[in-house]
């Protein structure tokens, strides 16, 4: 995974510009590719590993803090929710895609409790 600095469209650069590309974290050995992600209240990045059947928590230095196995191979996105933002919700794909089978519970939404972390409140769209 590579974080980058993005500058929006300007009169001199109608498509915007990307700079400062650097390696943040390696996905080697995880069995899939990063998909949807979210950040917890401590600043850790949680990423769904599509094709790997897991969710990975990365520290701010890119090292892996922990992994959470899920019962489907194609996990697609994660987000914290619940009254205290202490439940992680994870989505999955229910159809074959890119030579990957979805598994018996593919297409399900999973609520993962007891992780011991909380998410950050997301700003609401104002219009």
HELIX and SHEET records of a PDB file:
SHEET    1   A 2 UNK A   2  UNK A   7  0                                        
SHEET    2   A 2 UNK A  17  UNK A  23 -1                                        
SHEET    1   B 4 UNK A  33  UNK A  39  0                                        
SHEET    2   B 4 UNK A  45  UNK A  50 -1                                        
SHEET    3   B 4 UNK A  54  UNK A  58 -1                                        
SHEET    4   B 4 UNK A  64  UNK A  69 -1                                        
SHEET    1   C 3 UNK A  75  UNK A  81  0                                        
SHEET    2   C 3 UNK A  87  UNK A  92 -1                                        
SHEET    3   C 3 UNK A 109  UNK A 112 -1                                        
END                                                                             
